Amino acid sequence: MKTLELKKASKALADYATHLGAESIVITSNKKPVAVRVSLQGVERESLPLSLNPAFMKIIRRARAEVKRGEVYSLQQVKQEMLTETDGPNKPLRRTHRKAVRR
């Protein structure tokens, strides 16, 4: 990720965006980040607002931690839960502990 000191910017920000490619540029003022110019190349437009939403990112962090601990549902468990009636309307699934698979 490139850094651009605002005082040293010799071109308009639009010119920097033209040559951005897949990179992002952190714009700084007195060496402190104040903005970022993010490339959307190869990114779905809807994913950017989600990635900036603190509540959504909290959900993602929690889910990643559960996977890391091996707290996952098997496909068979999900299918069984969806296709059969349970004893109660909110009966939780029992999680299986599996080694997390990194993708």
Secondary structure by P-SEA (a helix, b strand, c coil): ccccccccccccaaaaaaacccbbbbbbccccccccccccccccaaaaaaaacaaaaaaaaaaaaaaaacccccaaaaaaaaccccccccccccccccccccc
